[in-house]
Amino acid sequence: MPPIKKVRLSESVIAAIKEMIVVDGFKPADKFYSENELTKKLQVSRSSIREALRILEVTGQVTVKQGKGIFISDLDGQQFKAFSTWLKNNEQSIKDNFEVRLIIEPKAAGRAAENADSADIKKMEEACNQFSHFFKEKNTEEVIQCDRRFHRILAGATKNVTLHVLMKSMTTTLPNGWISSLYTPGRIEKTVHEHNDILEAIKKHDKTGAEHAMTRHLVNALHDINAEIKKRGSN
């Protein structure tokens, strides 16, 4: 199989793994290739493979068993159950992710309102437009990428290099918060409006307004995730 192109890498890796499952004849309950084997076959980074596997696990197409490997799931009626299981298994890491983000990102939004230049604002607008575009296409994988891009650009607009590097690291290596949020029913549409509120405050150089808009965005997302965990746990 040829190397994966870097354009829309996450979507390409997911598509390639799905194709591999079919072409190589894997059936439900079969053990799939390891992360190392997938990295070599697709010639992409291990982090890209891990993120693709997370999303495939959330959508019920594979099951990742610690210490045992990756297994093909039976897709019949599994998507709802798969996301429920994934949320339960990752509940603490999701809460940890949002706890740190609530400490950092409201202040980052306020600093971005003070320091963002026209180029930063244009990039944030483009990220918001792409988010809306992929939302309309019901392409959740790309919506997640646009969401993370928006938050990285905002961190860069603070002109604080340490903060920018920290946010880049979080969005790259700790994607569970973004995945859990944007697979939660109704959250993508809410995020469109919440991102726009943050951006409008930054455009107006309204430090307090930007901080409050970011806090609302993160608190609302965590509330929706917790409600989903509670609802699915009672079923």
VMD Tcl script that draws the C-alpha trace (Angstrom):
set ca {
  {0.00 0.00 0.00}
  {1.44 3.46 -0.91}
  {2.39 5.95 1.82}
  {-0.39 8.13 3.21}
  {-0.42 11.71 1.97}
  {-0.14 14.40 4.65}
  {-3.26 16.18 3.41}
  {-6.07 15.43 5.87}
  {-3.81 12.85 7.46}
  {-6.22 11.58 10.10}
  {-8.99 10.95 7.60}
  {-6.54 9.24 5.23}
  {-5.21 6.93 7.95}
  {-8.73 5.97 9.05}
  {-9.76 5.26 5.45}
  {-6.60 3.23 4.85}
  {-7.16 1.08 7.93}
  {-10.80 0.47 6.95}
  {-9.65 -0.56 3.47}
  {-6.99 -2.83 4.97}
  {-9.60 -4.61 7.10}
  {-11.63 -5.44 3.98}
  {-8.83 -6.12 1.49}
  {-6.79 -8.28 3.87}
  {-9.84 -10.31 4.80}
  {-10.22 -9.57 8.50}
  {-13.45 -10.77 10.12}
  {-15.18 -9.88 13.42}
  {-13.15 -11.08 16.44}
  {-9.95 -11.43 14.36}
  {-6.79 -9.93 15.82}
  {-5.66 -7.00 13.66}
  {-2.18 -5.66 12.92}
  {-0.27 -4.09 15.82}
  {0.45 -0.35 16.06}
  {4.04 -1.02 14.98}
  {2.91 -3.00 11.94}
  {0.42 -0.30 10.93}
  {3.07 2.40 11.33}
  {5.38 0.52 8.95}
  {2.66 -0.40 6.45}
  {1.18 3.12 6.21}
  {4.44 5.03 6.76}
  {2.95 7.52 9.20}
  {3.74 8.39 12.81}
  {2.67 6.21 15.71}
  {0.60 9.12 17.10}
  {-1.39 9.25 13.84}
  {-2.05 5.52 14.06}
  {-3.14 5.78 17.69}
  {-5.54 8.63 16.98}
  {-7.07 6.77 14.03}
  {-7.51 3.69 16.22}
  {-9.19 5.78 18.95}
  {-11.74 7.07 16.45}
  {-12.28 3.61 14.96}
  {-12.82 2.31 18.50}
  {-15.29 5.11 19.29}
  {-17.25 4.29 16.15}
  {-17.32 0.58 16.98}
  {-15.09 -0.76 14.21}
  {-12.20 -2.06 16.31}
  {-11.63 -2.95 19.96}
  {-8.30 -2.14 21.57}
  {-7.45 -4.50 24.45}
  {-4.51 -3.41 26.56}
  {-1.72 -5.98 26.47}
  {-3.57 -8.15 23.96}
  {-3.84 -6.12 20.78}
  {-6.39 -4.71 18.34}
  {-9.42 -6.77 17.35}
  {-12.05 -6.34 14.64}
  {-15.54 -5.60 16.00}
  {-18.89 -6.89 14.84}
  {-20.47 -3.73 13.42}
  {-24.10 -4.86 13.78}
  {-25.58 -2.52 16.40}
  {-22.18 -1.81 17.93}
  {-21.75 1.94 17.41}
  {-23.88 3.05 20.38}
  {-22.36 0.41 22.65}
  {-18.82 1.19 21.47}
  {-19.04 4.90 22.29}
  {-20.60 4.12 25.67}
  {-17.75 1.75 26.50}
  {-15.12 4.19 25.27}
  {-16.56 7.03 27.35}
  {-16.63 4.85 30.46}
  {-13.07 3.60 29.93}
  {-11.70 7.10 29.34}
  {-13.86 9.08 31.78}
  {-11.02 10.12 34.09}
  {-8.63 11.14 31.30}
  {-11.43 13.21 29.70}
  {-12.12 15.00 33.00}
  {-8.38 15.58 33.54}
  {-8.14 17.05 30.04}
  {-10.94 19.54 30.64}
  {-9.65 20.45 34.10}
  {-6.33 21.56 32.61}
  {-8.00 23.30 29.69}
  {-10.25 25.28 32.04}
  {-7.16 26.49 33.88}
  {-5.28 27.49 30.73}
  {-7.59 28.33 27.85}
  {-9.78 31.13 29.27}
  {-6.64 33.12 30.09}
  {-5.24 32.25 26.68}
  {-8.39 33.60 25.04}
  {-8.07 36.81 27.03}
  {-4.43 37.20 26.03}
  {-5.33 36.47 22.40}
  {-7.90 39.28 22.56}
  {-5.08 41.60 23.61}
  {-2.42 40.41 21.17}
  {-4.07 38.86 18.09}
  {-3.22 40.53 14.80}
  {-5.18 40.47 11.54}
  {-3.37 37.33 10.32}
  {-4.30 35.44 13.51}
  {-7.93 36.48 13.21}
  {-8.05 35.44 9.57}
  {-6.69 31.98 10.46}
  {-9.27 31.58 13.22}
  {-12.03 32.61 10.82}
  {-10.81 30.02 8.31}
  {-10.77 27.32 11.01}
  {-14.35 28.24 12.00}
  {-15.49 28.17 8.37}
  {-13.87 24.77 7.79}
  {-15.48 23.48 11.00}
  {-18.92 24.54 9.72}
  {-18.21 23.05 6.29}
  {-17.31 19.63 7.65}
  {-20.22 19.77 10.10}
  {-22.58 20.15 7.15}
  {-20.84 17.22 5.45}
  {-21.24 15.17 8.67}
  {-17.50 14.49 8.63}
  {-16.78 14.23 12.35}
  {-13.14 13.23 11.91}
  {-12.37 16.46 10.05}
  {-14.52 18.50 12.45}
  {-12.24 17.29 15.25}
  {-9.18 18.43 13.31}
  {-10.71 21.88 12.70}
  {-11.62 22.21 16.37}
  {-8.09 21.44 17.50}
  {-6.70 23.78 14.83}
  {-8.87 26.64 16.13}
  {-7.57 26.19 19.67}
  {-3.95 25.95 18.47}
  {-4.26 29.13 16.39}
  {-5.84 30.94 19.34}
  {-2.92 29.88 21.55}
  {-0.51 31.15 18.91}
  {-2.33 34.49 18.84}
  {-1.33 35.06 22.47}
  {2.27 35.54 21.18}
  {3.39 33.40 24.12}
  {5.59 30.69 22.63}
  {5.38 28.42 25.69}
  {1.59 28.55 25.67}
  {1.47 27.82 21.94}
  {3.80 24.82 22.29}
  {1.79 23.53 25.25}
  {-1.51 23.71 23.35}
  {0.05 22.12 20.27}
  {1.28 19.26 22.45}
  {-2.12 18.82 24.11}
  {-4.04 18.74 20.83}
  {-1.54 16.30 19.30}
  {-0.94 13.82 22.12}
  {-4.09 14.15 24.27}
  {-7.03 14.14 21.83}
  {-9.56 12.34 24.07}
  {-11.26 15.58 25.15}
  {-11.89 16.63 21.57}
  {-12.99 13.15 20.46}
  {-15.38 12.66 23.39}
  {-16.90 16.11 23.00}
  {-17.50 16.11 19.27}
  {-18.93 12.58 19.15}
  {-21.44 13.60 21.83}
  {-24.83 14.20 20.10}
  {-25.60 17.89 19.47}
  {-22.21 19.18 20.62}
  {-20.80 20.00 17.16}
  {-23.63 22.42 16.38}
  {-23.23 24.11 19.77}
  {-19.47 24.40 19.21}
  {-20.05 26.32 15.97}
  {-21.80 29.08 17.94}
  {-19.40 28.96 20.88}
  {-16.32 29.30 18.67}
  {-17.95 32.26 16.94}
  {-18.60 33.92 20.32}
  {-14.94 33.50 21.26}
  {-13.79 34.83 17.90}
  {-16.07 37.87 18.06}
  {-14.70 38.81 21.48}
  {-11.14 38.47 20.18}
  {-11.95 40.62 17.16}
  {-13.21 43.33 19.51}
  {-10.09 42.96 21.68}
  {-12.47 42.26 24.56}
  {-10.26 40.41 27.04}
  {-12.96 39.72 29.62}
  {-15.51 38.73 26.99}
  {-13.06 36.30 25.38}
  {-12.23 34.71 28.75}
  {-15.92 34.29 29.58}
  {-16.77 32.90 26.12}
  {-13.99 30.30 26.36}
  {-15.04 29.31 29.88}
  {-18.66 28.85 28.72}
  {-17.47 26.77 25.76}
  {-15.44 24.36 27.89}
  {-17.96 24.13 30.74}
  {-20.78 23.45 28.26}
  {-18.75 20.75 26.50}
  {-17.86 19.02 29.77}
  {-21.48 19.24 30.94}
  {-22.69 17.58 27.73}
  {-20.07 14.82 28.02}
  {-20.98 14.13 31.66}
  {-24.69 14.05 30.75}
  {-23.94 11.58 27.97}
  {-21.90 9.36 30.32}
  {-24.72 9.41 32.87}
  {-27.41 8.70 30.25}
  {-25.52 5.86 28.64}
  {-24.56 4.43 32.03}
  {-28.21 4.14 33.00}
  {-29.17 2.24 29.82}
}
mol new
graphics top color blue
foreach p $ca { graphics top sphere $p radius 0.5 }
foreach p [lrange $ca 0 end-1] q [lrange $ca 1 end] { graphics top cylinder $p $q radius 0.2 }
display resetview
